[in-house]
Amino acid sequence: MSTGRITPKALYAVVEATWPPASTHICGPFTLREGAGGGKRVSAATARTPVRAEERTVAEDAMRAMGQAPLFMIRAGDDALDANLNEADYAIIDPVNIYTAPADTLTTPAPPRTATFNIWPPLEIQREIWASGGTTPARIDVMTRSTCTKTAILGRDGDRPAGTGYVALHDSIAMVHAIEVLEPNRRRGLGRYMMQEAALWAKANGATTLAVICTEANCAANALYAGLGMTLATRYHYRHLPQEPAT
């Protein structure tokens, strides 16, 4: 990958590779994703080419046939589709930010020696920490099925496991997902240490860039990434029908 500015398209490709759906299907101008209960990111349809209203209707029916509510991911450049869905009474849900930074800039200072580790597969205590924040076994299955170089980050507060995260590498970009710190251990620097550990792992595995995803509503996470000097690189959001809630 070029060392210049990373494009939104490149970042969306990293999202797909590091957090993959169970399967994908082409439906006219859309790519449909079968999420197997793994959440919106692996269940949403995306447009590959301009879309006509009748083609959207076909995609809606196809998603219902897969046992999923109609759900569309709106990325940079999808303004026409966004407007079309808005006219069809689709509501915006879960706007998402993607931040990036050169991996080198996050490796110093290093986290305290016993504060963070990287390990794959994740330990049972990491699964328990994820579960405490709503990361279901189906979402852990998403991590497991990724074929990228990957690891899980374990964070400790004192002598107790208190945080976990997942990071995977695609095309020289390491992307962090599913950072979770137990409620009693928040605001004590562990999130910063875990991101530094992710950057160290990324650099050791040949990544030049560290990226991370979080919802716009997660004020604490957005503040953490901005405080680390990461740059808001792109956004996306979902559109769904309120009468057919997406998971």
N, C-alpha and C positions, 0 to 999 in steps of 0.2 A: 504493500500500500504506500501511496505517496506520503511524504512527511509534511505536506501542506495541510490546509484545512480539511478536516474530515467532513464529508457531506452527510446530510440527513439520510440519503439513500444507503450509504455505507453503514450507518449506525442501525438502520432498520434491518439490514442483513445480519448484523451481529446479534440483534435481539432474536431474530428467527433461529439462528444457528445455536445460540447458547441457551435458549428457552423454547425448545421446539414443541409443536403440537404432536399429537399421536399420529395424525395423518393429514394430508392436504389433498384437495380436489379442485380441479379447474371447472368453473361454471361460467361460461361466456367470458366477460371481462374480469371476473372475480377469481381470486384464490380463496377457497373455503377451507377452514381448519376444523378438524375434529379434536376437541380439547380433552375428552375423557375425564371431565371434572376438574381439569387443571386451572380453571379461571379464564378471565376475559382474554388475556394476551394470547392464549393458545386456541381460543374459540372464535375469534373475530375474523370476519371476511375483510379482505383488502382488494382494492381495484388495481388492475394492471394496465388498463386502458380506459378511455372515457366511457361513461356508462349511460345507457338509456333507461328510462323509468321501467319499461317492460322487462329489461334484463335484471334490474334490481328485484322485481317481483319474483322472477324465476329463482334468484339466489335466496330470497326469503323462504320460499317453499322448500328448497333444497336443505337449508339449515334446519327447518322444522322436521324434515324427514330424517335428519341425523339425530333428532332428539334434543336440539338446541334452539333456543330463542334467537330470532334474527338479531345480529350484532355486527356492527361495522367499525373498523378502526380507520380513523381519519388522520392521515399523515400530511406532512408538508407537500403542497401541490395538489391536494385533494379538495380544493375549494368548491368546485362544481358539484362533486358528490355530496359534500357537506351541506350545500344549499338545497340540493334535491331531497336529502333525508330530512332536513328541517321542514321543508314544505310538506313532507309526508308524516309530520308529527313525531319524528324521532327526536328524543331528548339527548342532550350531552350528558355523559357520565364519565367520571374518573379521568379528568385531564392529567396527563403525565409529562414530566420533565426528564430529559436525558442530559446528564452532565458529563464532561470529559476533562481530562488533564493529562499532560505528559507523565508517564509513570515515574520518571526520574524525580519529579518535583514532590512526590508523595512518599519517597523512601527515606527521607531524612527530615527530622530525626526518626530513628527506628522506634517502634514501640518497646516498652519495657520487656525484658527477656522472657518473663514467664506470663505475660499478659495475653499473648496470642500465639496460635499455632495454625498450621494448615494440614488438613488430613482428608483423605478420601478412601473409602466411603465415609459419610458422616457417622459419628458416634450416636448411640441411642440418646444420650443427654442432649445432643444437638437437635434431634428430632423432637424431643420434648420441649425444648426452648422454642422451636418453630411452631409447634402446636399451640403453645401458650399465646402466640400472636396471631393465630388463625391460619397458619400455613398447614394445609391438610396433607395427608399422605398422597393424594392425587397430585398436588403441587410438587412434592418431593419426587414423585415419579417423573415429572417433567425434567428435573435435574438429572435423574438417573439415565433417562433415555438420550440425553445429549451425547453426541459422539465427539464433541470438542475435548481438548485438553482442559481439565477442570479440577477444582478442589473445593473443599468446604473450609471456612474459617471458624475457628473456635476462639471465643474471647473469654478471659477469666477476670474476675474482680476479686482481688485478694487470692484466696486459694479455692475459689468456687467457680465453676463454669457459669457464665452469665450472659453470653451472647453467641450468635452464630450467623453465618452468611454463606453465600454460594458465589463462586466466580469462575468464569469459563472464558476461553480464548478463541477468537476467530479473526483471521486476517490481520494480525498484529495488534488487535484491540482486545483487552480483557474487560469483560463486563461483569459488574457486581449486581447480584439480585438477592432479594429476600434477607436483607439485614434485619436482625431481630435482637434486641437487648431486653432482658427481663426488666419489668417495671421498677423494682426496688434498686436496680443497678444503673438506671439512666442518669444522664447529666453528670457522669463521673469520668468522662473521657474515653469510655470503652469503644464507642462507635468510631472515634478518630483512630484509635489503635488498630481496630479491625480493618479500616480502610488502608492504613499504612501497611499492615500485613498483606492485604490483597495486592497492593502496589509492589511490594517486595517479591511476592510470588509471581506476579505478572512479568516483572523485569527478568527474573530468573528463567522464565519460560519464553522469553523472546518478544514480549509485548512492548510496544512503544507508547501505548495510550491506555489509560484506565478510564472506563466509563461506568456510570451507575444510573439506575432508573429509580424514580420515586414519584408518587402522585403529588400534584400541586397542593393537595390538602394536608400533606404531611409537613407541617411547618418546621418541626424539629429537624427532620432529615434534610430539608432544603437548606436550612441554616448551617447544618454540619458541612454539607458539600460546598456551599459558598465559602464557608470559613476555611476550608482546606485549599481554597484557591481554584476550585474547579469551575469551569465555564458552562453556562447553559447553552448546549449545542443545538438542540431541536426539541420539539414537542410532538405529542399526538394525543388524541382523545377518542372516545368511543361514542357511538350513537346507538340507542336502543329504543324500543317501543315500551313506554312505561307500563302498559297493560300486559307485556310479556317480559318480565324481569330476567335479565341475564345474570349468570353467576360469576 
